[in-house]
Amino acid sequence: MEDNNLVKVQRGNHMESCHQINVAVVNADGELLHQVGNTQEKIYARSSMKPFQAIPIVETGAADYYHFSDADLSLCTASHNGETMHTDRVLSILDKVGLDDTYLGCGTHIPRWRDTYKNLILNGEEVTPLYNNCSGKHTGMLATVKYMGESTENYYEIDHPIQQRIRKVISEMCSYPSDEIVIGIDGCGVPVHALPLDRLAHGYAKMVNPKSLREERRTSVERITTAMTTAPEMVGGTNRFCTDFMLAGKGRFIGKAGAEGVYCIGDKETGLGIAVKVVDGNGRAVYPAAMEVLIQLGLLSDDQIENLKEYHHPKLFNARNEVIGELIPSFNLKNALAF
């Protein structure tokens, strides 16, 4: 394992463990500009695909028909905490569509927001799909299929028209052949797409610099990125990197986490797309890596670095809440054009 593509876990003065990372930095023309490690291996981008998965909501006309606000559309890209602001908005969108949360096919898990889970227990209420971190994405899919007059029962299956639209969008946005995209099933039950890391970064570059896209697609992605940066609290929530990062960026950046150590960024000012993958899938290493890439590229101001420092070098705590170590990014971006 190279010593130049790691996030190290330091306990005291000793490196206890480490996480290997891969990074691709790509422009809207598809050029790989900077890299760390392997940018060609196919990865499942998991929830980092959600901004692409939201595009058909706009392009079919569903978002306009159901009067989606920026916050509504932002929630459709979310891996949310399950805070009241998230679940209330899911219910609000479903009500506009004429459905309820029994239509959600995302399955259940314990809400990420501890207060939400505590209140459910205290009130004797069940954990339902409403609290799934992907319920916003599924609500957007349901709105689309309802508007299109398609089945709401199996919308999460690969052969459903909404999933075929999404696959086509991902192929076009990432400039990667549809038949070469590897399909799996995500944690919330919908298809998940694997493609090379540099193609994923290219897709994010086109999200923030859509100059090459046809007018309808350009308008759609601009609406989605504006929604994410206008209502970043919907994308993650309290104490979440996605939300805090976009707030610090003040409209400049979009950022979206994916399970198994994936993070993707688009910079509206430079038009760059960035994709990070922690090879062993441990999510604790992905925010330090993403922060280090942004810093090495000179994309963050000193104030932004200060405001986000807890994500750059996260502290390790013991059971007495004492700091006993930290995560330390240890890599240098390589100029890919020099290879």
N, C-alpha and C positions, 0 to 999 in steps of 0.2 A: 504494500500500500504506500502510495506517494505521501511524503510528509507535507506536500504543498497543496493538498486538496482536502483538508480536514477541518472539522470543528472539534477542538479538544475539550475534554471534561477534566477540569483541574480540581482536585481535592487537596487543600493545603498547598504544598509546593510540588505535588506530584501529579502527573497526568494519569488519571485512573482509567480512562477509556477515551475513545475518539469515534467520530462519525465521518465517513468519507462522503464528499459531495461532488456533484457535477453541476456546472453552470453554463448557460448559453446566453449571450447578449447579441441581439440581431436587430437590424434596421428594417424599415418597411419594404425595402427592395429585396429582402431575404438574405442579405449578406451577414454571415457570422463574423462579428467584429471582435469579440472577446470570449474566452472560454476557460473553464476549469474542468479537467477530467474529460469524460466521454459525453459528447453531445449528440451522438448518433443512435445510441441505444433507445429502443422504444420504451416509453413509460406510460402508465396510466396516470393521467393528470388529475383524476378524481374530481373534487369540487372546484379545482381551478378552471374546469371547463364551463362553469355556470354562466359567465358572461356571454359565451358563444351560444349556450343552450337557451338563453333569453332572446336571442335575435328573432326567432320566428314569432314570438309574442307581438313584436312590433310589426314585422313585415307582413303578417297575415291580416293585420288590421284589428286584431283583438284588443291591443292596448288602447287604441283610440275608441273603439266601440264601447269598452267598459270604463272609459275615462280613468286610465291608470295615471296616478301621480308619479312624481319622481321617486317618492318613498315606496310606492307600490312596486315599481319596476326594479328598484334597488333590492327590495326584499326577494325578488325572483332570482337574484344572483347570490343569495346569502347562504352561509352556514351559520345560522344565528344561534344565540344563546338560549332562546326560549324565554326571554324576558317578556313581560306583559306587552311592551310596545311591539314585539314581534308577533305574538300569538293574536293580539287584538287586530293587527293589520291583516294577518292571514284570514281571519274570520270576516273582516270587512270586505276583502277582495272576493272571497267565496260568495258572500251575500250579494255583491254586485253581479256576479256571474249567474246566480240562481242555484248555487250548490251549497253544501255544508261540509264540515270536516270529515264526515263518514266517507266521502269520495276519495280522500287522500290515500294513495297507495304506497306511501313511503315507509310504513311500518313504525315501530315504536322503539324508543330508547329513553333513558333517564334524561331529563332536561339538563343542559349544561349549566344553567344558572341555578345555583344552590337554593336561593330563596324561592324560586318557582317550585322546585321539587319539595322543599319543606312545606310550602303552603298546600300543595296537593296532598301530602301525607296528613297534615293537620285537619284538612277539610274532608278527608276520606274520599278523595277523587282519584280516578284512574289516570295513568299516563297513557295518552292517546297519540295518534300520529300528528296531531296539532303541534306537539312539543318537539317533534323531530327537527333537527337542525336544517333538514332539507325541505321542510314543509312549504317554504316560500317558492322554491323551484317547482315543486309539484303543483302548487296553486297556479303558477304561470302556465304550466303545461295544460292543466285542466281548463283554464280560461281559453286557451288557444283551441283546444279540441271542441269545447262547447260552442265557440264562435264559428268554427268550421263545420259544425254539424256531425262530428265524428264521435265514436264510442268513448265514453268516459270510464268504462269498466276496465279496459286493458291498455290504457294509454301508455303504460310503462314498459310494454313489451316491444321487442326489437322490430317487429313487423308493422307496428302501428304507424300511421302516416306522420304523427308528430315526431317519432323517433327517427324516421327516415329523413324528415326535413332537417333535423338537428345534425345527423351524420353528414348530410350534404353541406350544411353551413360550415361545419368544422373542417371538412375537406377543402372548401373554398377559402376559408379564412387562413388556414395554416398551409395552404398551397401543397397539399399532400393527397395522393390518390385515395379515393374513398375505399377502393377494394383492398388497399394495403393497411388501412386502419384496423387494428386488432380490437375486437369487441369482447368485453367482459361484462359482469353485472356489478354495479356499485352497491354500497351498503344500503342505500335507500331503494334498491330494486330496479332502477332504470339502467339502460346500457351505459357503459363507461368505455372511453376510447383511448387506445394506446397509440402513440406516434412518437417520432424522435424528438428529443428535448429542444433541438434548434428550431424545429417546425412549430412547436408550441410557442416558443419565444417570438417567432415570426408572426403568429396569429395575434399575439398581444401587441406587437408593433403596429400591425394594421388596425387594431382597435383604436389606438391613440393617434395614428397617422393614416387615415383612410383614403389618402389621395388617389390610390389606384383602384378603388372600389367603384362599382356603378352607383348612381345617385341614390337609389332606394336603399342599398346596403350601407352606403356612407351615412345617410340620415339615421338609419337604425342604430348603428354602432355609436354614433355621436350622442344619440338620445340615451343609450344605455350607460355610456361612460359618464355622461353628465349626471344621470340619476345616481350612480354609485358615489360620485364625489360630492353631490349635493346632500345625499342622505346616507353617509357612510355608517351611521349607527345601525342601519338595517342590515348591512352586509355581515357584521359580526356582533357587535354590541359592546357592553361595558367591559373594559380591561381586555380588549381583543386587539391584536396587532393590525388586522385589516382596517378596523375603524380608526384606531389611533394614528396609523400611518397615513391614511387618506385625510384625516383631519389636519395633521401636521403639514401635509402637502398642499393644502388650500386649493384644491381643484387641479393640481398638476399631475398627480399620479392616480392610477387605479392599481389595486392590489388584491389578490385573491388566493387564499390558502387552499390546499388540497390535502387529503389524507395521505398517510405514508410518506410524509416529508417532502411535499411539493409546495412551491410558492412561485407565483407569476406576477409580474409587474409591467405596467405600461407607463411610459413617461411622455406626456403630451408635449412637453417643451422640446425634447430632442427626438421624439418619435421612436425611441428605443423600446424593444421588448426584452424582458429578462425572464428566464425560467431557471429555477433552482430545484434540484432533486437530491435529497439525502438518501444515499444508496441503501442503507439498512432500514429506511422507512421511519426512523425515530423523529417525530415531529419537534422534539425539543431543540434540535440543531438547526432547523430551517430558518427561524427568524434571525439568529446571529449571522447565518450565512447571507441571507438577503440584505441585512443591514450592511455587512462588510462589502458586498458588491456595490451597493449604492454609494458608499463612502469612497471606495476606490475609483469609481467612475466620476466622482465629484458632483453628484446629483443632489446632495443634501447640504443645507447651510449648517453652520455651527449651532444655531438655535434648534434646528430640527434634530440634529444628532444628539444634542443635550436632552430634548424632550422625549426621544425614543431610546435613550441609553439603556434602559432596563431590558430592552429586546436585543441589544447588541452584545452585551455581556451579562446574560441572566445569572443571577446568584443562585447558589445551592444552599438550602437551609436544612438544619437538623430538626428533630422533633421539639426542641425548645425555641424554634424560630431564630436560631443563630446562624449567621452566614459562615459556611464552612468550605466554600469553593465557588467556582463560576465556570461558564462555558466561554471558550476563547476561539474565535475564528482564526485559522492559520493557513492562509492560502494567498496566492497572488494571481490576479487575472492575467491570462496570456493573450497577446495580440494575435488573434486568429488569422489575420491577413498576412502575417509574417511567415506562416507555415507554407 
